Amino acid sequence: MNYDYDKRIKLIAYVYPLIVLLVSISEYPHIAIEDRFIYFGGKAVFAILVTFFGVLFLKKKWEVLILFIFLLGYFYGSFSQIYRPLYFINFIQTTCFFPLLFPIKQKNYFIGLVIGLVSYLVAFIYSFESYQALMSQVQKSDIIVAVIITAILGLILNATLTKGRLFYEESVEKFSIIGEVSTAISHNVKGMMSSPLFDLEILKNESNEKGDQKLTNSLKSIYEKFERSESILKELNYIAHVAYEKKEYVQLSKVIQKCEALLALSRKGIKVHLVNDYNYYCDKTQLESIFITLMLNSQNSFNSSKKQSPVIEIKEKAGELIFSDNGGGFTKDVLKGLQDGRYTPANRESGLGLYMVGNLVKRMGGTVSYSNSEQGALIKLKLPKSKLG
């Protein structure tokens, strides 16, 4: 099941005021003249707050905002109950439909439900005379039992939805971790394999020149096995990319901190400077995989060049995300392969991970370019419509 709540919240945030307006128009003739200002003014305040908190949640993802919206739904009905009978139906709607529209945790749902239940019962008891005027046979116990049963059904519904939703989100997170680890493993193993592959290619060429066919065939067989191993490593990089891509607002600094901690760069003496922080609307797992691979590539460059003060710099400029280091840069063969968008034996030295970066950026609908600066590698990423402003 696809738990893409952002689309539902966006719909509610912008449609809810319209619904309140239409309901208010239909109610206008039935509200006493002296109560109209307070009644419709209060409903307008509730509608504005729901929209405000909904839009804010789409940007900040604070769990408390969802609880506020939940409580506003109950308070809106309780407030209306005082002036209009039968608004306890709103309690049923809020209790049963809220878990379908918002990603509320079970604990927060229970807190909101208890507060909402109390507010509805207080409003109902206060306005019971209006019920009796409408339905002479109604008893307080009838409505109280109906509200309590609805609350129990709501708890069961939310528990079921929460269990399924959390299982799905935990599965995606686990795949994300596997992907990060697999990227690190494949990149490091690939680095260890590059030297034997290079030696095998030299030996194979020498055996061909000497006419030793038996040795040539043996070396060719070994070389093909290494090639198959590299192919497996390439596929390992995509182990975390499940069919469902969850797009959300991602803070760049948090992604950088997570990747830096995962690779333990500070313990290795590698400094990472983030010049300016930005938020991006994208798949967090993909963005993390990109930076892990880029940082691993820089780490390998630092090791090869034996850099004394290795530094990685990341900044956003004119719509581009620029990643640079002072590790000496790419060799001509590697750079040519990367600029051509190919992964070949010529750029196997560091091309596998960066080839993966190119594919990921392309999947996100962006572009990537590779070049060298005076200090080292220079990589520019352009992610479409990602900057919030």
Helices and strands as residue ranges (DSSP letters): H 5-27, G 28-30, G 33-35, H 36-60, H 63-83, H 88-101, H 106-126, H 128-134, H 140-210, H 213-236, E 247-251, H 252-263, G 266-268, E 271-274, E 279-283, H 284-305, E 311-317, E 320-325, H 332-339, G 345-347, H 351-363, E 367-372, E 377-382
